[in-house]
């Protein structure tokens, strides 16, 4: 059996993938674009990928491929109807980074609310060493206790964020993007305008679909408090980035923390690229999911999919 990794570098160089070698020949490509896939998988049995598109164009000549494993939860890059028609089994990986994305959500919030960059710069510049006082009131910081934390999308990650926010003493409310989700423990606010107006923090944990793409736009930001923070660790397409940049620069919201963008890596033409004030904006390069522990869990899940497939094939 031949296993082809199409995007090895997306997993990090510190991940051990030797477990896959017990199943047969393993070929690694650091990165692949759609135009390269057909040639690279033409004789593969198993394809392991992340972002490249897998469809009739890229897989149509690969007559041996029977299994696709995604090293991600999202599966928008798969042509699922065609895969079913072609008899190709596929699996994504879910649940491996719930704790990590929730953790990063609060890292982004506290970086902004605690003005951490400013205070760190003050100390490292020598300002604190030259001060006559034990403290420095150069910036006003806030406590999360007593604030209202609003969650868009109360799935596994959203629920974990709700638990942590509540542990800090925040009041949690949430908005269902589908309108059908139920959760008795936290108050669901069905009117989006009311939801946004009540929040001191809005964090997004929803998929990008026809209901959510572009939902955080100029109108949405205008409904938020000018003291509120916006956090997105879900999907970049949920945000209208020019509108967010305008809201930050005008003071319509207090600031934003992002781990995802519409185009990744970041396009220098993105209006958010021009905002250099770290008290108002922090952007991390899609790393919320990526602690070593999470990536190890991820590849254990993927290896499990391959193992199950091999066992089924051997027993048939």
JOQUIUR-V801371 format. One record per run of one state. SS is the DSSP state (H for helix, E for strand, L for the rest). FROM is the first residue (numbers start at 1). TO is the last residue. If there is no record, write none. Layout:
# JOQUIUR-V801371
ss: [SS | SS]
from: [FROM | FROM]
to: [TO | TO]
This chain:
# JOQUIUR-V801371
ss: [L | E | L | H | L | H | L | E | L | H | L | E | L | E | L | H | L | E | L | E | L | H | L | E | L | H | L | H | L | E | L | H | L | E | L | E | L | H | L | E | L | E | L | H | L | E | L | H | E | L | H | L | E | L | H | L | E | L | H | L]
from: [1 | 2 | 6 | 8 | 12 | 18 | 24 | 25 | 29 | 34 | 41 | 46 | 50 | 54 | 55 | 56 | 60 | 67 | 71 | 78 | 79 | 80 | 87 | 89 | 92 | 98 | 114 | 116 | 125 | 148 | 153 | 156 | 168 | 171 | 176 | 187 | 189 | 192 | 199 | 201 | 205 | 216 | 217 | 218 | 224 | 229 | 233 | 236 | 239 | 240 | 241 | 251 | 255 | 259 | 271 | 275 | 281 | 284 | 292 | 316]
to: [1 | 5 | 7 | 11 | 17 | 23 | 24 | 28 | 33 | 40 | 45 | 49 | 53 | 54 | 55 | 59 | 66 | 70 | 77 | 78 | 79 | 86 | 88 | 91 | 97 | 113 | 115 | 124 | 147 | 152 | 155 | 167 | 170 | 175 | 186 | 188 | 191 | 198 | 200 | 204 | 215 | 216 | 217 | 223 | 228 | 232 | 235 | 238 | 239 | 240 | 250 | 254 | 258 | 270 | 274 | 280 | 283 | 291 | 315 | 316]
